[in-house]
Amino acid sequence: MFTLYARRGSGSTAVEALLCEVGAEFELQDVARMADGSVLASYLKINPRGEVPALRLADDSVMTESAAMMIYIADLFPAAGLAPAIDDRTRGIYLRWMLYFASAVYMADLRYFYPDRYSTEVSDAARIKAKASEDMDRDFAIFAEALGQGPFVLGEMFSAVDIYVAMLVSWAPDLAALFVRHPNLQAHYEAVVQRPKIAPVWARNEMP
Ligand SMILES: N[C@@H](CCC(=O)N[C@@H](CS)C(=O)NCC(=O)O)C(=O)O
């Protein structure tokens, strides 16, 4: 049994969708934010960075870092077929894009949505946001080129990284414009979020 510390529409969405896809037993714990944006001190014992998601495992230990959770859960349920095996020739591609989205795209998203956290000067915020948006455009273009006609990151094989990518795509500052520039990203997004076990999670999280 897992406990997923979550907030609607946040980085917990992909982990929740994956837990549903693999058929894992889990409960959701909503991590409320105070008016000033902080979380309860008790949550800092679970994730000292105060971020969601966090995942409590059956042995009571806690994982943070959404991409690590995606990799871990998909590996833990091999029967679901959502991760290439360690010695599979596509394992490197799978890990590459999981970490690319976690380190490049997710971090640009945070700079875009919380620019004030990236400088000691409030007046820097607009420039931080503009650069984050430019970086995201570039990073999505690099991915779209690699995706080609997919339909999934690993071609015909749907895997956990597709769920992670869909979450990051859904947060694009201008999703409609992104889909005009990269129709293959739209086709990929729809193929992921319309899956029977993912659509309800997307709806519950009020994702586009
Ligand atoms: N590297 C972390 C980033 C997690 C993260 O930044 N989560 C955001 C929500 S999507 C958060 O909780 N930010 C703190 C806040 O909003 O105050 C991960 O991948 O899990």
The ligand as a Gaussian input file, in Angstrom:
#p B3LYP/6-31G(d) Opt

LIG

0 1
 N       11.957000      17.935000      -8.324000
 C       10.674000      17.804000      -7.676000
 C        9.890000      19.085000      -7.916000
 C        8.565000      19.068000      -7.187000
 C        7.907000      20.433000      -7.193000
 O        8.530000      21.466000      -7.441000
 N        6.604000      20.416000      -6.918000
 C        5.877000      21.653000      -6.882000
 C        4.444000      21.446000      -7.331000
 S        4.333000      20.894000      -8.981000
 C        5.839000      22.138000      -5.453000
 O        5.406000      21.434000      -4.568000
 N        6.352000      23.346000      -5.259000
 C        6.385000      23.967000      -3.968000
 C        5.342000      25.009000      -3.860000
 O        4.486000      25.094000      -4.730000
 O        5.386000      25.751000      -2.885000
 C        9.931000      16.593000      -8.222000
 O       10.114000      16.274000      -9.399000
 O        9.182000      15.948000      -7.471000

